[in-house]
């Protein structure tokens, strides 16, 4: 069988997934490299009998899957007699799963190991920069993101509602160090958790290592967890919980979480996380401006400002990135599925963004000239774009 998409499945030339069919084809290439090239609506899986067939259900997936920040929405799996259930059934040695967003999943598994993203992570499989929302249910070792973690979870979160019988957690049902791994770092959960024995807000059962990880004691319904630190909803929505050692108190240690703008005790510079009361219901989310293919597209911006040469390229890039971030935040209020990687091909929107960027640059680096109206003009264009693009009265609640 030949993969139906582009690529060769190697590290240098990964298979490119653009359709739901190609996503399902991953089950036939368990040691290959994959990237996701766009958002995928998996609503059709509701008509597939038992739904999506988990990847690695008979043999663990040992390849790599980089979601590149795209979303998979409405993934449906209904296999109440099968263990190891999730988008990935099981991850094996050296597997790498990163930058995947699962929104509005509906997943039901069998006797053990059920999670939205992975049923079972076997050492030393790793999951990083991933999140899940929706619902997950099973019996034993049920988690919002991972059922049984024997590998490593880093910089992840889940807002799934989770239901099981025992070993049930908002993020992971079981964080298991029996084989020398089982680490969870810089992660959180904020969904409802329902279970019996060995149930907790973040982790149901744990003999591994949980570091700098938190759960919402109010939304989860649990003040206890086998790992992590419980916080109120208000504290979960405060950047100080994740970055200010003295203020956050027990449960946070250096190095703290890596947020945009390096607040408080954050000395890291990858800017993985961000927080804004408008987005993700106020909880931390992955930094939407951390990667942008447009920050180097400076020709239009230079033309506005009558700048030539490369002297100001760094400052112009910073202004453009900030303008892109501002526009995305405004749009996500109305359209939670907005794909910011398409900004460069939307000439009307990008024109507004460049005006806003010109205003930002002027105010920062040429205050004697003020902004010459660029900011106001850009904001007006952005408002007109939003008004003409999205129906009045249609309200979305964005996950990120």
C-alpha positions in Angstrom: 0.0 0.0 0.0 1.3 3.5 -0.9 0.5 6.5 1.2 -1.9 8.7 -0.7 -0.3 12.0 0.3 3.0 13.8 -0.5 6.3 12.9 1.0 8.5 9.9 1.5 7.9 9.3 5.2 11.5 10.2 6.2 12.7 12.7 8.7 13.8 15.0 5.8 10.7 14.4 3.7 7.8 13.4 6.0 4.5 12.2 4.8 2.1 15.2 4.5 -1.4 14.8 5.9 -4.2 17.0 4.5 -7.3 14.8 4.8 -9.1 12.6 7.3 -8.4 9.6 5.0 -4.7 10.3 5.1 -4.8 10.7 8.9 -6.3 7.2 9.1 -3.6 5.8 6.8 -1.0 6.5 9.5 -2.0 3.1 11.0 -0.2 1.4 8.1 3.1 3.3 8.5 4.0 2.9 12.1 7.6 3.9 11.9 7.3 6.8 9.5 7.6 10.6 9.9 4.4 12.7 9.4 3.4 16.3 9.5 -0.1 17.8 9.5 -0.6 20.5 6.8 -4.0 21.9 7.7 -6.9 21.7 10.1 -9.0 18.5 9.8 -12.7 18.1 10.7 -13.1 14.5 11.7 -16.9 14.6 12.1 -17.2 11.9 9.4 -15.8 9.4 11.9 -19.2 9.3 13.6 -20.4 7.3 10.6 -17.5 4.8 10.7 -19.1 2.2 13.0 -16.6 2.2 15.8 -15.2 5.5 14.6 -11.6 6.3 13.9 -9.2 3.3 14.2 -6.5 4.2 16.7 -3.0 4.3 15.3 -0.8 1.6 16.6 -3.6 -0.6 17.9 -1.7 -3.9 17.3 1.8 -2.6 17.1 3.0 0.6 18.8 3.7 3.7 16.7 7.4 4.4 16.7 7.5 7.2 14.2 7.0 11.0 14.5 4.0 13.2 14.1 4.2 17.0 14.1 0.8 18.6 14.0 2.5 22.0 13.3 -0.1 23.7 15.5 -3.1 22.6 13.4 -6.4 21.2 14.8 -8.2 17.9 14.5 -11.8 18.5 15.5 -14.7 16.2 16.3 -12.7 13.0 16.4 -15.0 10.1 17.3 -13.9 6.7 18.7 -16.4 4.2 20.2 -14.6 0.9 21.1 -16.0 0.0 24.5 -14.5 -3.5 24.4 -11.0 -2.5 23.3 -8.0 -1.3 25.4 -5.4 1.3 24.4 -7.7 3.8 22.9 -7.0 7.4 21.6 -5.9 9.0 18.4 -2.8 6.8 19.0 -3.4 3.5 20.6 0.1 3.1 21.8 3.4 4.9 21.3 6.6 2.9 21.3 10.3 3.5 21.6 11.6 6.8 20.3 8.2 8.0 19.1 7.6 11.7 19.1 4.2 13.4 19.0 4.1 17.2 19.1 2.1 20.3 18.3 -1.2 18.5 18.0 -4.5 20.2 18.9 -7.5 17.9 19.5 -10.8 19.8 19.8 -14.2 18.4 20.8 -13.2 14.7 20.8 -15.8 12.0 21.8 -13.8 9.0 22.8 -15.0 5.8 24.5 -12.6 2.9 25.2 -12.6 -0.4 26.9 -11.0 -2.0 29.9 -7.9 0.0 30.3 -5.7 2.9 28.9 -7.9 5.5 27.3 -7.0 9.1 26.4 -7.9 11.6 23.8 -4.4 11.7 22.3 -2.8 8.4 23.4 -4.0 5.3 25.2 -0.5 4.1 26.3 2.9 5.7 26.0 5.7 3.2 26.3 9.2 4.3 27.2 10.7 6.5 26.0 7.9 7.9 23.8 7.3 11.6 24.2 4.3 14.0 23.8 4.8 17.7 23.8 2.9 20.9 23.0 -0.5 19.1 22.6 -3.9 19.7 24.0 -7.4 18.1 24.0 -11.0 19.2 24.7 -14.2 17.2 24.6 -15.0 14.0 26.4 -13.1 10.7 27.2 -14.5 7.7 29.0 -13.3 4.2 29.8 -12.7 1.9 32.8 -9.1 1.8 34.1 -6.4 4.3 33.5 -8.4 7.0 31.8 -7.0 10.5 31.2 -8.0 13.6 29.3 -4.9 13.5 27.2 -3.2 10.1 28.0 -4.5 7.0 29.6 -1.2 5.4 30.8 2.0 7.4 30.6 5.2 5.4 30.8 7.0 8.0 28.7 7.2 11.8 28.9 4.6 14.5 28.7 5.8 18.0 28.4 4.0 21.3 27.9 0.5 19.9 27.4 -3.0 20.4 28.7 -6.5 18.9 28.6 -9.9 20.5 29.2 -11.7 17.2 28.5 -14.4 15.8 30.8 -13.1 12.4 31.9 -15.1 9.5 33.2 -13.8 6.1 34.4 -13.9 3.6 37.2 -10.4 3.7 38.7 -7.1 5.4 37.9 -8.8 8.4 36.4 -7.2 11.9 35.9 -7.8 15.1 34.1 -4.6 14.8 32.2 -3.4 11.2 32.7 -5.0 8.3 34.3 -1.7 6.7 35.3 1.7 8.3 35.4 3.8 5.1 35.6 7.5 4.9 36.3 7.6 1.1 36.4 10.0 1.1 33.5 12.1 4.2 34.5 10.1 6.9 32.8 6.7 8.4 33.5 7.3 12.1 33.7 4.8 14.9 33.4 6.2 18.5 33.2 4.7 22.0 32.8 1.2 20.7 32.1 -2.3 21.2 33.4 -5.9 20.1 33.3 -9.2 21.9 33.9 -12.0 19.5 32.9 -14.6 17.6 35.0 -13.2 14.3 36.4 -15.5 11.5 37.5 -14.1 8.2 38.9 -13.8 5.8 41.8 -10.6 4.5 43.4 -7.3 6.3 42.5 -9.0 9.3 40.9 -7.5 12.8 40.9 -7.8 16.2 39.4 -4.6 15.9 37.3 -3.4 12.3 37.6 -5.2 9.3 39.0 -2.3 7.1 40.0 1.3 8.1 40.0 4.7 6.6 40.9 6.5 8.7 38.3 7.6 12.3 38.5 5.2 15.2 38.1 6.8 18.7 38.0 5.4 22.2 37.7 1.9 20.8 36.8 -1.5 21.9 38.0 -5.2 21.2 37.9 -8.3 23.3 38.6 -9.8 22.1 41.8 -13.1 23.8 41.1 -13.9 22.7 37.6 -12.5 19.2 38.1 -14.4 18.6 41.3 -11.3 17.2 43.0 -9.1 18.7 45.6 -6.7 15.8 45.5 -4.4 14.2 42.8 -1.7 11.6 42.9 0.6 14.2 41.3 0.6 17.9 40.6 -0.7 20.9 42.6 -4.3 22.0 42.8 -5.3 25.6 42.2 -8.5 27.6 42.1 -10.0 28.7 38.8 -8.8 32.2 39.5 -5.3 31.0 40.2 -5.3 28.8 37.1 -6.0 31.9 35.0 -3.1 33.9 36.5 0.3 33.9 34.8 1.9 34.1 38.2 0.9 30.5 39.0 3.2 29.3 36.3 6.0 31.9 36.4 6.4 33.6 39.8 8.1 31.3 42.3 7.4 33.3 45.4 3.7 34.0 44.6 2.8 30.6 43.3 4.3 28.8 46.3 4.4 25.0 46.6 4.2 23.2 43.2 6.3 25.5 41.2 10.1 25.3 40.9 12.8 26.6 38.6 12.9 26.6 35.6 9.3 27.9 35.5 7.0 27.8 32.5 8.1 29.5 29.3 5.6 32.3 28.6 5.7 35.0 25.9 7.3 38.1 27.4 9.3 36.2 30.0 7.2 37.3 33.0 8.5 37.2 36.6 10.9 34.2 37.0 10.6 33.0 33.4 14.1 33.2 31.9 13.4 31.0 28.9 13.0 32.4 25.4 11.1 29.9 23.3 7.8 31.6 24.3 5.8 28.3 24.3 2.8 29.6 26.4 0.6 32.7 26.5 -2.4 33.8 28.5 -5.2 36.2 27.7 -8.7 36.5 29.3 -10.2 36.5 25.8 -8.8 33.2 24.7 -9.1 29.6 26.0 -11.6 30.9 28.6 -8.6 32.6 30.3 -6.5 29.5 30.8 -3.0 29.2 29.4 -2.7 28.3 25.7 0.0 27.8 23.2 1.5 31.0 21.9 -0.2 31.7 18.6 2.6 34.1 17.6 5.5 31.9 18.4 5.8 30.9 14.8 4.7 33.1 11.9 5.8 32.7 8.3 5.0 36.4 7.7 7.3 38.2 10.0 10.0 38.4 7.3 7.6 39.7 4.6 8.6 43.3 5.1 8.3 44.8 1.7 4.8 46.2 2.1 5.7 47.5 5.6 8.9 49.2 4.3 7.0 50.8 1.5 4.5 52.4 4.0 7.3 53.7 6.1 9.6 54.8 3.2 12.4 52.6 4.6 15.0 51.0 2.5 17.8 48.6 3.4 18.0 46.1 6.3 18.8 48.4 9.2 15.4 48.1 10.8 14.5 44.6 9.7 14.6 43.2 13.3 12.4 45.9 14.6 10.0 45.8 11.7 9.7 42.0 12.1 8.8 42.5 15.8 6.2 45.1 14.9 4.7 42.9 12.3 4.5 39.9 14.6 2.8 42.0 17.3 0.3 43.2 14.7 -0.4 39.7 13.6 -0.9 38.6 17.2 -3.3 41.5 17.8 -5.4 40.7 14.7 -5.6 36.9 15.5 -6.8 37.6 19.0 -9.6 39.9 17.6 -10.6 37.3 15.0 -10.6 34.3 17.4 -13.3 35.9 19.4 -15.7 35.3 16.4 -14.1 32.3 14.7 -12.3 29.7 16.9 -11.3 27.7 13.8 -9.5 30.7 12.2 -6.3 29.4 10.6 -3.6 32.1 11.2 -1.2 30.4 8.7 -3.5 31.7 5.9 -2.9 35.3 6.8 -0.4 35.8 4.1 -2.8 34.7 1.4 -5.6 37.0 2.6 -4.6 40.3 1.0 -7.4 42.3 2.7 -6.5 41.1 6.2 -2.8 41.4 5.6 -3.1 44.9 4.4 -4.8 45.9 7.6 -2.1 44.1 9.6 0.6 45.9 7.9 -1.0 49.3 8.6 -1.2 48.3 12.3 2.4 47.2 12.2 3.5 50.5 10.7 1.7 52.3 13.6 3.5 50.1 16.2 6.9 50.7 14.6 6.4 54.5 14.3 5.4 54.8 18.0 8.3 52.7 19.2 11.1 53.9 17.0 10.0 57.3 15.5 7.9 58.9 18.2 8.7 62.3 16.9 6.5 61.5 13.9 3.8 59.8 16.0 2.3 57.1 13.9 0.9 59.3 11.1 -2.5 57.6 11.3 -1.3 54.1 10.4 -2.6 52.5 13.7 -6.1 54.0 13.4 -6.3 53.2 9.7 -5.2 49.6 10.3 -7.7 49.1 13.2 -10.5 50.5 11.0 -9.6 48.1 8.2 -9.5 45.2 10.7 -12.9 46.1 12.1 -14.4 46.2 8.6 -12.8 42.9 7.7 -14.3 41.2 10.8 -17.7 42.8 10.2 -17.9 41.7 6.6 -16.4 38.2 7.2 -18.4 37.0 10.2 -22.1 37.1 10.8 -23.4 39.5 13.4 -24.6 37.6 16.5 -22.6 34.4 15.8 -20.6 33.7 18.9 -17.7 31.3 19.2 -15.7 30.3 22.2 -12.2 29.7 21.1 -10.0 27.0 22.6 -6.9 28.9 21.4 
